[in-house]
Amino acid sequence: MTGRPARTVRLLVVTLMAAVLQAAPARAAVQSPPDGVVTWGASADRIGEAVADRGYRMVVHTSVAGRDPRIRLSNAFGDRPVTFDSVYAGIQKEGAELVRRTNRRLTFDGSTSVTVPPGATAYSDPLPGRLPAGSDLVVSVHTPDAAGPLTGHWMAMQTSYATQGDHTAEEGGAHWTETVGSWFYLDAVSVRADAGAVVALGDSITDGWQSTTDVNRRWPDYLARRLQKSQNVVKGVANEGISGNKVLADGAGHSALNRLDRDVLSQPGVRTVFLFEGVNDIKAHTGVTAQDLIDGHREIVDRAHAAGTCVVGATIAPFKGWSEWDPAAEAVRQEVNSFIRDSGEFDAVTDFDRILRSPYDRERMLPALDGGDHIHPNDKGMQAMADAVDLRSLDCPDR
């Protein structure tokens, strides 16, 4: 186990590095979070080219209940300002149709439009009223002259809708005939609530690949439903998974290290970071060693602790049968998992490896939990993962 003096020295180094980074020009500004707690989140990435006079009607599923919801719009990957001249929020009835009299206009510093600079985000003003837990909130945005790189979240596992022209105020779905499987510009929803939140920092398993679309069966969704029935202080869950994401290297989105501040620590009300990454670093066969991954995990832990949150670490799940698996990759996975379990660096550990592996071949996922590709769990596997989390560890009583 690493001693307290070593952790203190590393924390000092992380603090000094942060000071240096603040002195240097940053590509993406991280806006200070408002009061409240995140009830839904999705990590930002570049997902193509923006189109002018485009409308997006996006369906998101809330976790914690609260008052006065507000949304966060992101232009993190844009190379020019993007203007939103009409933004509405309502409750889904069916498809693109909204429950009558729920669709209301959002404002930004009192204005009905907002221009978000490149690399920045913008919070809406609070929308008076109460938003229940487990709501299917629908956020509709219109961009009159958008162009250049488009910021969003590619693999939503949720059907949303698009249109040409501004139809954001309409509660019917007649003009919203194009279905899309991504979220555009929207990356967080928060509410005022006497609660905290956990943010899941992960890859495609956390993002929900191989779970059933449109029914919220990603493992963070199952976790959110458990938390709503508990006496925990932590009620909010933000899913910050990106398919293909790595701890150390950019590629499918910025690496976990490079997006930690924007996607995780900037969210309001965060008490706990749930770190479940590493398989993409290992299976890519880029020469990443176990020590490289351990150092990356340690940096995330130190930076999260410096921000006042605790960190739950999750072991890397088995993936034998996936085309990139080999004994060398398995050896790295086992060494990193030993560190996660035994180092004492984390405030708590959830052993996803133990939950998902077959008792007959511990390098392979249990077939009943396998989504079919030997690396992504199915719905039953997602629920088993969520059920394995000790809810008390998310309240983080010692920080």
Solvent accessible surface area in square Angstrom, and as a share of the most:
residue,aa,sasa,rsa
1,M,189,0.84
2,T,37,0.22
3,G,40,0.38
4,R,166,0.60
5,P,102,0.64
6,A,46,0.35
7,R,37,0.13
8,T,77,0.45
9,V,93,0.53
10,R,54,0.20
11,L,59,0.29
12,L,105,0.52
13,V,72,0.41
14,V,15,0.09
15,T,72,0.42
16,L,105,0.52
17,M,93,0.42
18,A,40,0.31
19,A,56,0.44
20,V,102,0.59
21,L,119,0.59
22,Q,154,0.68
23,A,92,0.71
24,A,49,0.38
25,P,139,0.87
26,A,80,0.62
27,R,145,0.53
28,A,22,0.17
29,A,62,0.48
30,V,73,0.42
31,Q,70,0.31
32,S,92,0.59
33,P,58,0.37
34,P,27,0.17
35,D,123,0.64
36,G,24,0.23
37,V,0,0.00
38,V,0,0.00
39,T,1,0.00
40,W,20,0.07
41,G,3,0.03
42,A,3,0.03
43,S,0,0.00
44,A,1,0.01
45,D,30,0.15
46,R,123,0.45
47,I,36,0.18
48,G,34,0.32
49,E,100,0.45
50,A,14,0.11
51,V,73,0.42
52,A,48,0.37
53,D,61,0.32
54,R,35,0.13
55,G,0,0.00
56,Y,9,0.03
57,R,0,0.00
58,M,0,0.00
59,V,1,0.01
60,V,1,0.01
61,H,45,0.20
62,T,3,0.02
63,S,6,0.04
64,V,6,0.04
65,A,21,0.17
66,G,2,0.02
67,R,124,0.45
68,D,24,0.13
69,P,12,0.08
70,R,44,0.16
71,I,4,0.02
72,R,3,0.01
73,L,0,0.00
74,S,0,0.00
75,N,3,0.02
76,A,1,0.01
77,F,18,0.08
78,G,6,0.05
79,D,85,0.44
80,R,109,0.40
81,P,81,0.51
82,V,8,0.05
83,T,34,0.20
84,F,0,0.00
85,D,47,0.24
86,S,4,0.03
87,V,0,0.00
88,Y,28,0.11
89,A,4,0.03
90,G,2,0.02
91,I,50,0.25
92,Q,40,0.18
93,K,129,0.55
94,E,133,0.60
95,G,28,0.27
96,A,11,0.08
97,E,68,0.31
98,L,2,0.01
99,V,58,0.33
100,R,173,0.63
101,R,189,0.69
102,T,38,0.22
103,N,19,0.10
104,R,102,0.37
105,R,97,0.35
106,L,3,0.01
107,T,40,0.23
108,F,9,0.04
109,D,143,0.74
110,G,62,0.60
111,S,51,0.33
112,T,62,0.36
113,S,44,0.28
114,V,25,0.14
115,T,76,0.44
116,V,1,0.00
117,P,72,0.45
118,P,59,0.37
119,G,2,0.02
120,A,14,0.11
121,T,15,0.09
122,A,13,0.10
123,Y,22,0.08
124,S,0,0.00
125,D,33,0.17
126,P,42,0.27
127,L,20,0.10
128,P,90,0.57
129,G,39,0.37
130,R,163,0.59
131,L,7,0.04
132,P,75,0.47
133,A,40,0.31
134,G,38,0.37
135,S,12,0.08
136,D,49,0.26
137,L,8,0.04
138,V,1,0.00
139,V,0,0.00
140,S,0,0.00
141,V,0,0.00
142,H,8,0.04
143,T,1,0.00
144,P,47,0.29
145,D,97,0.50
146,A,5,0.04
147,A,44,0.34
148,G,9,0.09
149,P,19,0.12
150,L,6,0.03
151,T,1,0.00
152,G,4,0.03
153,H,7,0.03
154,W,165,0.58
155,M,16,0.07
156,A,0,0.00
157,M,20,0.09
158,Q,16,0.07
159,T,37,0.21
160,S,0,0.00
161,Y,24,0.09
162,A,1,0.00
163,T,12,0.07
164,Q,95,0.42
165,G,15,0.15
166,D,72,0.37
167,H,36,0.16
168,T,1,0.00
169,A,58,0.45
170,E,60,0.27
171,E,48,0.22
172,G,37,0.36
173,G,23,0.23
174,A,86,0.67
175,H,93,0.41
176,W,6,0.02
177,T,112,0.65
178,E,74,0.33
179,T,88,0.51
180,V,27,0.15
181,G,46,0.44
182,S,11,0.07
183,W,13,0.05
184,F,25,0.10
185,Y,5,0.02
186,L,2,0.01
187,D,5,0.02
188,A,2,0.02
189,V,0,0.00
190,S,2,0.01
191,V,2,0.01
192,R,92,0.33
193,A,30,0.23
194,D,160,0.83
195,A,24,0.19
196,G,3,0.02
197,A,0,0.00
198,V,1,0.01
199,V,0,0.00
200,A,3,0.02
201,L,0,0.00
202,G,0,0.00
203,D,3,0.02
204,S,11,0.07
205,I,4,0.02
206,T,0,0.00
207,D,6,0.03
208,G,0,0.00
209,W,109,0.38
210,Q,61,0.27
211,S,8,0.05
212,T,65,0.38
213,T,63,0.36
214,D,63,0.33
215,V,66,0.38
216,N,15,0.08
217,R,95,0.35
218,R,19,0.07
219,W,1,0.00
220,P,2,0.01
221,D,21,0.11
222,Y,31,0.12
223,L,2,0.01
224,A,11,0.08
225,R,88,0.32
226,R,71,0.26
227,L,0,0.00
228,Q,62,0.28
229,K,177,0.75
230,S,23,0.15
231,Q,178,0.79
232,N,18,0.09
233,V,74,0.42
234,V,0,0.00
235,K,37,0.16
236,G,0,0.00
237,V,10,0.06
238,A,0,0.00
239,N,24,0.12
240,E,1,0.00
241,G,0,0.00
242,I,11,0.06
243,S,32,0.21
244,G,27,0.26
245,N,0,0.00
246,K,45,0.19
247,V,0,0.00
248,L,54,0.27
249,A,48,0.37
250,D,78,0.40
251,G,63,0.61
252,A,40,0.31
253,G,4,0.04
254,H,43,0.19
255,S,0,0.00
256,A,0,0.00
257,L,26,0.13
258,N,92,0.47
259,R,0,0.00
260,L,0,0.00
261,D,63,0.33
262,R,13,0.05
263,D,2,0.01
264,V,0,0.00
265,L,38,0.19
266,S,4,0.03
267,Q,5,0.02
268,P,3,0.02
269,G,32,0.31
270,V,24,0.14
271,R,80,0.29
272,T,0,0.00
273,V,0,0.00
274,F,0,0.00
275,L,1,0.00
276,F,8,0.03
277,E,2,0.01
278,G,0,0.00
279,V,9,0.05
280,N,11,0.05
281,D,3,0.01
282,I,9,0.04
283,K,27,0.12
284,A,34,0.27
285,H,95,0.42
286,T,94,0.54
287,G,63,0.60
288,V,36,0.21
289,T,67,0.39
290,A,7,0.06
291,Q,91,0.40
292,D,58,0.30
293,L,0,0.00
294,I,13,0.07
295,D,72,0.37
296,G,3,0.03
297,H,2,0.01
298,R,53,0.19
299,E,51,0.23
300,I,0,0.00
301,V,0,0.00
302,D,2,0.01
303,R,45,0.16
304,A,0,0.00
305,H,13,0.06
306,A,56,0.44
307,A,58,0.45
308,G,50,0.48
309,T,8,0.05
310,C,0,0.00
311,V,0,0.00
312,V,0,0.00
313,G,1,0.01
314,A,0,0.00
315,T,0,0.00
316,I,2,0.01
317,A,5,0.04
318,P,1,0.00
319,F,0,0.00
320,K,47,0.20
321,G,40,0.38
322,W,65,0.23
323,S,109,0.70
324,E,61,0.27
325,W,49,0.17
326,D,45,0.24
327,P,99,0.62
328,A,67,0.52
329,A,4,0.03
330,E,9,0.04
331,A,63,0.49
332,V,29,0.16
333,R,0,0.00
334,Q,72,0.32
335,E,97,0.43
336,V,0,0.00
337,N,0,0.00
338,S,54,0.35
339,F,17,0.07
340,I,1,0.01
341,R,80,0.29
342,D,102,0.53
343,S,13,0.08
344,G,34,0.33
345,E,0,0.00
346,F,17,0.07
347,D,64,0.33
348,A,26,0.20
349,V,61,0.35
350,T,6,0.03
351,D,27,0.14
352,F,0,0.00
353,D,1,0.01
354,R,138,0.50
355,I,45,0.23
356,L,0,0.00
357,R,51,0.19
358,S,6,0.04
359,P,91,0.57
360,Y,198,0.75
361,D,43,0.22
362,R,147,0.54
363,E,53,0.24
364,R,79,0.29
365,M,1,0.01
366,L,52,0.26
367,P,97,0.61
368,A,58,0.45
369,L,14,0.07
370,D,19,0.10
371,G,24,0.23
372,G,56,0.54
373,D,33,0.17
374,H,63,0.28
375,I,5,0.03
376,H,13,0.06
377,P,0,0.00
378,N,38,0.20
379,D,27,0.14
380,K,126,0.54
381,G,0,0.00
382,M,0,0.00
383,Q,81,0.36
384,A,27,0.21
385,M,0,0.00
386,A,0,0.00
387,D,76,0.39
388,A,32,0.25
389,V,2,0.01
390,D,64,0.33
391,L,23,0.11
392,R,185,0.68
393,S,21,0.14
394,L,0,0.00
395,D,27,0.14
396,C,9,0.05
397,P,109,0.69
398,D,137,0.71
399,R,123,0.45
